[in-house]
Amino acid sequence: MFVAAGWLLNLTPGPDVLYIVSNALRSGTRAGVVAGLGITAGCFVHTFAAAVGVGALLATSATAFTVLKWAGAAYLVWMGARMLLPGQPSGDGGSGVAPAQAMPLSRVFLGGFWTNVLNPKVAIFFLAFVPQFIAPGADNKALAFVLLGVLFNVNAIPVNVGWALAAGWMARRVRALHWLDRVAGAMFIGFGIKLALSDRP
């Protein structure tokens, strides 16, 4: 049940999926896979942070939640604005892939990493979701939390790779994908505004 629930949650479109797809469309499947690995790395940070109590702090402290929320919202809006600005690499007008102009994979990875780390809702998600699958009689609940969190993150990798493969396949077959950067940029700004306006769960 935990694995199935994790797959369903990872298939749900959001900032993570948009980041993977936009990078795969712009720079190819490999960039999309690296974007997914960056997102997974960010999820590991939230998993261990929640296990040691940082997630609980975000859930109970309005100040901590607000600070991280505004940092995450600003980061998403900044990423969206970069995509909307003229002159940003957005493909060759044909396949949508321009290897010479593509963002370095290290930046793609870090972008996915910070997209997750700066989103307080991801931390609170782990804090709310994972404990439901821990047996009440477990001897070491913190260890069980970490193991389930690791399983959730590893379980997400095939889903993220699937998004990257699908977007990479599309980029090779559909012409004039440059306008998708603008759409993705507008959506990132929308996600940022939505996060900024969200209340503490």
C-alpha positions in Angstrom: 0.0 0.0 0.0 2.9 2.4 0.8 4.6 1.8 -2.5 1.3 2.2 -4.5 0.4 5.4 -2.7 3.9 6.7 -3.4 3.6 6.0 -7.1 0.2 7.7 -7.3 1.6 10.8 -5.4 4.6 11.0 -7.7 2.5 10.8 -10.8 0.5 13.9 -9.7 1.7 16.9 -11.7 3.2 19.7 -9.7 6.4 21.8 -9.6 8.6 18.7 -9.5 7.0 17.1 -12.6 7.1 20.4 -14.4 10.8 20.9 -13.6 11.6 17.4 -15.0 9.5 17.8 -18.1 10.6 21.3 -18.9 14.3 20.3 -18.7 13.8 17.1 -20.7 11.9 19.1 -23.4 14.6 21.8 -23.5 17.8 19.7 -23.2 16.9 16.1 -23.7 16.1 13.0 -21.7 19.4 13.0 -19.7 18.7 16.5 -18.4 15.2 15.4 -17.3 16.7 12.4 -15.5 19.3 14.6 -13.7 16.4 17.0 -12.8 14.6 14.1 -11.2 17.7 13.0 -9.3 18.1 16.5 -7.9 14.5 16.5 -6.8 15.0 13.1 -5.1 18.1 14.5 -3.3 16.0 17.3 -2.0 13.4 14.8 -0.7 16.1 13.0 1.2 16.9 16.2 3.0 13.2 16.5 4.1 13.1 12.9 5.1 16.0 13.1 7.5 15.0 16.6 8.7 11.5 15.3 9.5 13.0 12.4 11.3 15.0 14.7 13.6 12.2 17.1 14.2 12.6 19.9 11.7 9.4 18.9 10.0 7.6 19.2 13.3 9.1 22.7 13.8 7.8 23.8 10.4 4.4 22.4 11.3 4.1 24.2 14.6 6.1 27.4 14.1 4.4 30.0 12.0 7.6 32.0 11.6 9.7 29.0 10.4 7.1 28.0 8.0 6.7 31.5 6.6 10.4 32.1 6.2 10.9 28.9 4.2 7.6 29.4 2.3 8.7 32.9 1.0 12.1 31.6 0.1 10.6 28.7 -1.9 8.0 31.0 -3.5 10.7 33.5 -4.5 12.8 30.7 -6.0 10.0 29.3 -8.1 9.1 32.8 -9.4 12.7 33.5 -10.2 13.0 30.2 -12.2 9.8 31.1 -14.0 10.9 34.6 -14.8 14.2 33.3 -16.3 12.2 31.1 -18.7 10.0 34.0 -19.7 12.9 36.3 -20.4 14.0 36.6 -24.1 17.3 35.1 -25.0 17.1 32.1 -22.8 18.1 28.7 -24.4 14.9 27.0 -25.5 16.0 24.7 -28.3 16.8 24.9 -31.9 13.3 25.5 -33.2 13.1 22.0 -34.4 13.6 19.2 -31.9 13.5 21.5 -29.0 17.0 20.4 -27.9 20.1 22.5 -28.3 23.0 20.7 -26.6 25.4 23.5 -27.1 23.2 25.9 -25.3 21.7 23.5 -22.7 22.0 24.3 -19.0 24.9 22.5 -17.4 23.7 19.3 -15.7 25.1 20.4 -12.4 22.8 23.4 -12.5 19.9 21.2 -13.6 20.5 19.0 -10.6 20.8 21.9 -8.1 17.7 23.5 -9.5 15.7 20.3 -8.7 17.3 20.0 -5.3 16.4 23.6 -4.2 12.9 23.3 -5.7 12.3 20.7 -3.1 14.4 21.8 -0.2 12.8 25.3 -0.2 9.2 24.0 -0.2 8.0 23.7 3.4 5.0 21.8 2.2 7.2 18.9 1.2 8.6 18.6 4.7 5.1 18.7 6.2 3.9 16.1 3.6 6.5 13.7 4.9 5.6 14.4 8.5 1.9 13.7 7.7 2.2 10.9 5.2 4.9 8.5 6.4 3.8 8.0 10.1 0.5 6.5 8.8 2.4 3.4 7.7 4.5 3.0 10.9 3.1 0.2 13.1 2.1 1.6 16.5 4.1 -1.1 18.3 7.4 -0.4 16.3 10.4 -0.4 18.7 12.2 2.4 16.9 9.7 4.7 15.2 12.4 7.2 14.1 14.3 4.5 12.2 11.1 3.2 10.7 10.3 6.8 9.5 13.7 7.1 7.9 13.5 3.7 6.2 10.0 4.4 4.8 11.2 7.9 3.7 14.1 6.3 1.9 11.8 3.7 0.3 9.4 6.5 -0.9 12.3 8.5 -2.5 13.9 5.5 -4.2 10.4 4.5 -5.3 10.0 7.9 -7.0 13.0 7.5 -9.2 11.4 5.2 -11.8 8.4 7.6 -12.0 10.6 10.6 -12.5 12.7 8.8 -15.1 9.4 7.9 -16.9 8.4 11.6 -17.0 11.9 12.4 -18.4 11.7 9.7 -21.1 8.2 10.7 -22.2 9.2 14.4 -22.5 12.5 13.5 -24.2 10.5 11.4 -26.7 8.2 14.3 -27.4 11.0 16.7 -27.9 12.5 14.5 -30.6 9.2 14.3 -32.5 7.4 17.6 -32.1 8.8 20.7 -33.8 8.9 24.2 -32.5 8.9 23.5 -28.8 10.4 26.9 -27.9 7.0 28.2 -26.8 6.9 25.5 -24.1 9.5 27.4 -22.1 7.2 30.3 -21.9 4.3 28.1 -20.7 6.6 26.4 -18.2 7.8 29.7 -16.9 4.3 31.0 -16.4 3.4 27.8 -14.5 6.5 28.1 -12.3 5.4 31.7 -11.4 1.9 30.4 -10.7 3.3 27.7 -8.4 5.4 30.3 -6.6 2.4 32.6 -6.1 0.3 29.7 -4.9 3.0 28.7 -2.4 3.3 32.4 -1.2 -0.4 32.6 -0.6 -0.7 29.2 1.1 -1.5 29.0 4.8 0.5 26.9 7.3 -1.2 23.4 7.4 
